[in-house]
């Protein structure tokens, strides 16, 4: 990592294995779960849960183990239990398709009610779940919390899909999901592809939080083209987040 980027981000390891960086002047803690913690607002942010993706594939005849929603909610529940957030922001594509909410098993659906109790629970609209969120009010048991578009917290603007750059605009403070960034890292003679955060200190991309989500290589122009300068890849390891300079990525 070059000295200028290190000074901008001020990375610091946290006891839980997370990485703390500065984005648009705001402290952001990058969790090894793939979630973002904003301590100044006691806000937990997770992107692209894609709940009920397995059942969506099954409905089309492609059988996958039907446990993705349970595994994803297990991870979200663990983050809530550890951090005790006042606010949970789900950054779009929380559900995989328009009928995902009605397909959720009752116990998973009830777990959402328990997790949201006593805190502000916000669903941002994404391209996959916009219809699902719009229609869920007609269900016998609507979702807890509120449905919103973009959300501003201090210097940060939380949104689902990152906006394209212009020559004069670095989208300062944007926090987005949608692209499922992943990086290929090499160690001990082997390569592995892992989800990652991507940031240059001005904007931040979150990895997908869902259990059945794939990843887009950060070298793809859809990701790399969002930054005016070489960003940092914060790669999710088993028990910590690894800060990897862009020049070190294969």
Kinemage of the C-alpha trace (Angstrom):
@kinemage 1
@onewidth
@group {chain A} dominant
@subgroup {mainchain}
@vectorlist {calphas} color= white
{ca unk a 1} P 0.000 0.000 0.000
{ca unk a 2} L 1.480 3.386 -0.933
{ca unk a 3} L 2.084 5.942 1.804
{ca unk a 4} L -0.564 8.396 0.588
{ca unk a 5} L -3.316 5.783 0.565
{ca unk a 6} L -2.238 4.482 3.970
{ca unk a 7} L -2.428 8.012 5.374
{ca unk a 8} L -5.895 8.535 3.862
{ca unk a 9} L -7.400 5.284 5.062
{ca unk a 10} L -5.560 5.019 8.392
{ca unk a 11} L -6.068 1.225 8.528
{ca unk a 12} L -5.982 -0.277 12.001
{ca unk a 13} L -6.587 -3.866 13.045
{ca unk a 14} L -9.440 -4.393 15.508
{ca unk a 15} L -9.554 -7.202 18.127
{ca unk a 16} L -12.236 -9.163 16.234
{ca unk a 17} L -10.045 -9.283 13.110
{ca unk a 18} L -11.793 -6.391 11.391
{ca unk a 19} L -10.131 -3.434 9.695
{ca unk a 20} L -10.917 0.178 10.514
{ca unk a 21} L -10.653 2.741 7.708
{ca unk a 22} L -11.672 6.339 7.145
{ca unk a 23} L -14.194 6.957 4.344
{ca unk a 24} L -15.083 10.590 3.648
{ca unk a 25} L -13.962 11.411 7.186
{ca unk a 26} L -16.189 8.744 8.774
{ca unk a 27} L -14.850 5.762 10.728
{ca unk a 28} L -15.827 2.510 9.006
{ca unk a 29} L -15.084 -0.901 10.479
{ca unk a 30} L -14.819 -3.617 7.836
{ca unk a 31} L -15.904 -6.861 9.466
{ca unk a 32} L -14.603 -10.292 8.507
{ca unk a 33} L -18.239 -11.353 8.029
{ca unk a 34} L -18.452 -8.908 5.112
{ca unk a 35} L -20.625 -6.479 7.075
{ca unk a 36} L -19.789 -2.832 7.723
{ca unk a 37} L -19.958 -1.328 11.213
{ca unk a 38} L -20.374 2.432 11.643
{ca unk a 39} L -19.623 3.013 15.331
{ca unk a 40} L -20.584 6.701 15.363
{ca unk a 41} L -24.152 5.721 14.436
{ca unk a 42} L -24.190 2.222 15.967
{ca unk a 43} L -25.227 1.082 12.480
{ca unk a 44} L -24.628 -2.377 11.022
{ca unk a 45} L -24.683 -2.458 7.210
{ca unk a 46} L -24.806 -5.584 5.029
{ca unk a 47} L -25.251 -5.821 1.263
{ca unk a 48} L -26.754 -8.388 -1.090
{ca unk a 49} L -28.134 -11.091 1.201
{ca unk a 50} L -30.062 -12.659 -1.722
{ca unk a 51} L -32.320 -14.565 0.674
{ca unk a 52} L -34.152 -17.529 -0.890
{ca unk a 53} L -31.766 -17.796 -3.834
{ca unk a 54} L -31.669 -21.558 -3.354
{ca unk a 55} L -35.450 -21.882 -3.516
{ca unk a 56} L -35.498 -19.667 -6.630
{ca unk a 57} L -33.164 -22.090 -8.397
{ca unk a 58} L -35.211 -25.050 -7.159
{ca unk a 59} L -38.361 -23.523 -8.643
{ca unk a 60} L -36.598 -23.568 -12.012
{ca unk a 61} L -35.593 -27.207 -11.610
{ca unk a 62} L -31.988 -26.644 -10.525
{ca unk a 63} L -31.759 -28.258 -7.124
{ca unk a 64} L -29.568 -26.556 -4.534
{ca unk a 65} L -29.486 -27.223 -0.777
{ca unk a 66} L -32.329 -25.096 0.676
{ca unk a 67} L -30.276 -23.692 3.530
{ca unk a 68} L -28.879 -20.442 2.128
{ca unk a 69} L -31.327 -18.153 3.946
{ca unk a 70} L -30.697 -19.931 7.236
{ca unk a 71} L -26.914 -19.704 6.831
{ca unk a 72} L -27.093 -16.014 5.890
{ca unk a 73} L -29.374 -15.182 8.812
{ca unk a 74} L -27.081 -17.126 11.157
{ca unk a 75} L -24.228 -14.798 10.181
{ca unk a 76} L -26.388 -11.699 10.470
{ca unk a 77} L -27.665 -12.787 13.867
{ca unk a 78} L -24.087 -13.310 15.072
{ca unk a 79} L -23.184 -9.758 14.046
{ca unk a 80} L -26.248 -8.334 15.794
{ca unk a 81} L -25.468 -10.329 18.955
{ca unk a 82} L -21.867 -9.084 19.052
{ca unk a 83} L -22.385 -5.440 18.116
{ca unk a 84} L -25.865 -4.646 19.522
{ca unk a 85} L -26.615 -2.120 16.759
{ca unk a 86} L -29.207 0.613 17.122
{ca unk a 87} L -29.713 0.456 13.350
{ca unk a 88} L -29.427 -2.295 10.740
{ca unk a 89} L -29.232 -1.239 7.095
{ca unk a 90} L -29.620 -3.910 4.430
{ca unk a 91} L -28.125 -2.395 1.312
{ca unk a 92} L -30.402 -3.810 -1.392
{ca unk a 93} L -30.913 -7.213 -3.027
{ca unk a 94} L -31.803 -8.623 0.378
{ca unk a 95} L -34.175 -11.009 -1.446
{ca unk a 96} L -33.297 -12.831 -4.625
{ca unk a 97} L -36.517 -12.322 -6.576
{ca unk a 98} L -40.082 -10.998 -6.465
{ca unk a 99} L -41.534 -14.091 -4.712
{ca unk a 100} L -38.700 -14.715 -2.266
{ca unk a 101} L -40.485 -13.324 0.792
{ca unk a 102} L -43.488 -15.624 0.349
{ca unk a 103} L -41.145 -18.634 -0.042
{ca unk a 104} L -39.286 -18.006 3.225
{ca unk a 105} L -39.798 -20.714 5.863
{ca unk a 106} L -41.815 -19.485 8.823
{ca unk a 107} L -38.956 -19.844 11.307
{ca unk a 108} L -36.638 -17.713 9.135
{ca unk a 109} L -39.374 -15.152 8.713
{ca unk a 110} L -39.946 -15.027 12.480
{ca unk a 111} L -36.218 -14.658 13.050
{ca unk a 112} L -36.294 -11.396 11.079
{ca unk a 113} L -38.936 -10.135 13.518
{ca unk a 114} L -36.736 -11.040 16.485
{ca unk a 115} L -33.605 -9.496 14.992
{ca unk a 116} L -35.369 -6.231 14.206
{ca unk a 117} L -37.006 -5.827 17.620
{ca unk a 118} L -35.883 -2.694 19.456
{ca unk a 119} L -33.797 -1.234 16.618
{ca unk a 120} L -34.251 0.756 13.428
{ca unk a 121} L -34.341 -1.794 10.616
{ca unk a 122} L -33.993 -0.428 7.080
{ca unk a 123} L -34.390 -2.211 3.745
{ca unk a 124} L -32.814 -0.343 0.827
{ca unk a 125} L -34.274 -1.208 -2.539
{ca unk a 126} L -32.113 -3.188 -4.968
{ca unk a 127} L -32.566 -4.343 -8.527
{ca unk a 128} L -33.406 -7.923 -7.442
{ca unk a 129} L -35.820 -7.151 -4.617
{ca unk a 130} L -37.540 -3.893 -5.569
{ca unk a 131} L -40.711 -5.727 -6.611
{ca unk a 132} L -40.606 -8.036 -3.593
{ca unk a 133} L -40.356 -5.107 -1.183
{ca unk a 134} L -43.073 -3.151 -2.993
{ca unk a 135} L -45.539 -6.046 -2.828
{ca unk a 136} L -44.814 -7.453 0.627
{ca unk a 137} L -47.363 -5.187 2.330
{ca unk a 138} L -50.054 -7.468 0.951
{ca unk a 139} L -48.648 -10.532 2.702
{ca unk a 140} L -50.276 -11.905 5.848
{ca unk a 141} L -47.054 -11.117 7.733
{ca unk a 142} L -45.270 -8.060 6.254
{ca unk a 143} L -41.587 -7.487 6.854
{ca unk a 144} L -40.459 -5.562 9.927
{ca unk a 145} L -38.794 -2.191 9.571
{ca unk a 146} L -38.873 0.470 6.867
{ca unk a 147} L -38.232 0.436 3.120
{ca unk a 148} L -36.122 3.352 1.867
{ca unk a 149} L -34.139 4.451 -1.176
{ca unk a 150} L -30.740 5.985 -0.479
{ca unk a 151} L -29.751 6.819 3.092
{ca unk a 152} L -27.387 9.509 4.396
{ca unk a 153} L -25.432 9.009 7.611
{ca unk a 154} L -23.067 11.890 8.302
{ca unk a 155} L -20.648 12.118 5.379
{ca unk a 156} L -21.758 8.773 3.935
{ca unk a 157} L -24.435 8.098 1.333
{ca unk a 158} L -25.620 4.497 1.454
{ca unk a 159} L -27.069 3.150 -1.781
{ca unk a 160} L -27.474 -0.174 -3.553
{ca unk a 161} L -25.844 0.371 -6.933
{ca unk a 162} L -22.693 2.498 -7.255
{ca unk a 163} L -22.899 5.412 -9.658
{ca unk a 164} L -20.453 5.807 -12.541
{ca unk a 165} L -17.629 8.263 -12.161
{ca unk a 166} L -17.258 11.497 -14.009
{ca unk a 167} L -13.949 13.266 -14.480
{ca unk a 168} L -14.820 15.874 -11.862
{ca unk a 169} L -16.713 13.701 -9.357
{ca unk a 170} L -15.306 10.892 -7.222
{ca unk a 171} L -18.692 10.088 -5.585
{ca unk a 172} L -17.268 11.153 -2.234
{ca unk a 173} L -18.794 9.208 0.678
{ca unk a 174} L -20.713 6.664 -1.420
{ca unk a 175} L -21.178 3.231 0.208
{ca unk a 176} L -22.644 0.642 -2.168
{ca unk a 177} L -23.136 -3.052 -2.865
{ca unk a 178} L -24.536 -4.698 -6.016
{ca unk a 179} L -21.281 -5.789 -7.665
{ca unk a 180} L -20.222 -8.543 -5.213
{ca unk a 181} L -16.489 -7.670 -5.404
{ca unk a 182} L -13.991 -10.496 -4.963
{ca unk a 183} L -10.222 -10.711 -5.242
{ca unk a 184} L -7.893 -13.530 -6.179
{ca unk a 185} L -5.050 -13.843 -3.712
{ca unk a 186} L -2.084 -16.183 -3.844
{ca unk a 187} L -0.365 -17.758 -0.874
{ca unk a 188} L 1.791 -20.828 -0.346
{ca unk a 189} L 1.703 -21.514 -4.053
{ca unk a 190} L -2.095 -21.621 -4.249
{ca unk a 191} L -4.655 -19.145 -5.436
{ca unk a 192} L -8.019 -18.550 -3.807
{ca unk a 193} L -10.848 -16.160 -4.652
{ca unk a 194} L -12.356 -14.345 -1.706
{ca unk a 195} L -15.020 -11.652 -1.230
{ca unk a 196} L -13.631 -8.239 -0.423
{ca unk a 197} L -14.350 -4.627 0.352
{ca unk a 198} L -12.874 -2.095 -2.087
{ca unk a 199} L -12.104 1.500 -1.134
{ca unk a 200} L -9.893 4.446 -1.976
{ca unk a 201} L -10.909 6.448 1.102
{ca unk a 202} L -13.561 8.327 -0.853
{ca unk a 203} L -16.068 5.587 -1.669
{ca unk a 204} L -16.575 2.017 -0.467
{ca unk a 205} L -17.902 -1.148 -2.116
{ca unk a 206} L -19.195 -3.922 0.153
{ca unk a 207} L -18.932 -7.642 -0.594
{ca unk a 208} L -22.078 -9.716 -0.870
{ca unk a 209} L -23.188 -10.993 2.545
{ca unk a 210} L -25.384 -13.858 1.291
{ca unk a 211} L -24.337 -17.490 1.516
{ca unk a 212} L -25.054 -18.349 -2.147
{ca unk a 213} L -23.665 -15.222 -3.799
{ca unk a 214} L -20.871 -15.244 -6.358
{ca unk a 215} L -18.221 -12.590 -6.876
{ca unk a 216} L -16.959 -10.241 -9.570
{ca unk a 217} L -13.186 -9.888 -9.857
{ca unk a 218} L -12.085 -6.459 -8.649
{ca unk a 219} L -9.922 -6.184 -11.762
{ca unk a 220} L -13.087 -6.097 -13.867
{ca unk a 221} L -13.682 -2.580 -15.257
{ca unk a 222} L -17.131 -2.572 -13.626
{ca unk a 223} L -15.286 -2.408 -10.277
{ca unk a 224} L -11.922 -0.829 -11.077
{ca unk a 225} L -13.566 1.876 -13.180
{ca unk a 226} L -15.331 3.245 -10.100
{ca unk a 227} L -12.125 4.658 -8.615
{ca unk a 228} L -10.016 7.612 -9.721
{ca unk a 229} L -6.936 6.194 -7.991
{ca unk a 230} L -5.779 2.696 -7.141
{ca unk a 231} L -7.940 1.453 -4.262
{ca unk a 232} L -7.315 -0.943 -1.420
{ca unk a 233} L -8.805 -4.442 -1.456
{ca unk a 234} L -9.841 -5.529 2.051
{ca unk a 235} L -10.090 -9.293 1.575
{ca unk a 236} L -12.161 -11.471 3.906
{ca unk a 237} L -10.084 -14.165 5.582
{ca unk a 238} L -11.225 -16.861 7.938
{ca unk a 239} L -10.724 -14.756 11.045
{ca unk a 240} L -9.547 -11.334 9.864
{ca unk a 241} L -9.712 -8.835 7.032
{ca unk a 242} L -6.516 -8.583 4.989
{ca unk a 243} L -5.549 -5.166 3.572
{ca unk a 244} L -4.021 -5.833 0.147
{ca unk a 245} L -2.584 -3.163 -2.125
{ca unk a 246} L -4.033 -3.045 -5.635
{ca unk a 247} L -0.574 -3.598 -7.147
{ca unk a 248} L -0.280 -6.896 -5.241
{ca unk a 249} L -3.415 -8.432 -6.766
{ca unk a 250} L -2.788 -10.940 -9.582
